[in-house]
Amino acid sequence: MSTPDFDLAALKKVGMIQQKQKEYFAMRLHAVGGDFSAAQLQKVAEVAAAYGRGQIHLSTRQGIEIHFVHYSKLEAARLELEKAGIAMGACGPRIRIVVACPGSSTCRWGTIDTKTVARSLDEKYFRQDTPHKFKMAVTGCPHNCAKATENDLGIMGGILPAWQSERCTGCDLCVNSCPAGAIYQQDGEYRLDETKCIYCSICTANCPTDAWFAAKQGYIVWIGGTMGKTPRLATKLRTLIEDEAELYRLVDKVVEYYRQHGRKRERFGHMIDRIGPDKVKEDLLNE
């Protein structure tokens, strides 16, 4: 059988990935924070039935893949999906889809609007070339449901709590529920050890009288997380950035730094270890 005439690199760039069955491809669809409308999901099912084998795969990055699409049907399937507003994803050495938890829109612990941040990142960076794959995650709080510490760039919502005595009933719920042991009682008052605080919202969310409140709210930035063959948890870069414009300026610097210093097929976190985490942080924060 002759080899089919197709450009594998070009197909891979837009999320069409050749399977071990050489004439068949998995179509990776573009999602932001795992969001699809009900109508889009119905269209995905129709395309999977018409052009694949009637099955879809939910990826670990909140996306959808349609497997077993013959190379001769790829373009027709893509056009059918685009009519429903569904674009193709990405693969290879470039910025992938952005994952996100529900954030403050529905989660009681969420402290930031994760989906708005994810959309902003996606609009600017999706499918841009990088030395190796580059993954972003936005998570609403230190519960870390979207795994900010396992991505090349992770943005995490956080708060610095404060206590107001006039609203407190002395129930000790804050002391008993703080996961970091950062809250304690002294001389009839509740105090916060900021060196232990992990900026979660458990104290403010649990307090029955709102005696604990968010005195400061912002974004925590993590860099260099990766799973795969050589896992690495991310390095914390900045804590509680309150200004959104400042957050995006820092993201720009992070992506550009990786482009300048990363070697071909070297993950961002492994580049950080090669250069040194302290040196990378100094370069990114002091330029």
Helices and strands as residue ranges (DSSP letters): H 8-13, E 16-18, E 24-28, H 38-51, E 57-58, E 64-70, G 71-73, H 74-83, E 95-100, G 103-105, H 114-125, E 134-139, G 148-150, E 153-163, G 165-167, H 173-177, E 183-186, E 189-192, H 202-206, E 212-223, E 235-241, H 244-261, H 268-275, H 277-286
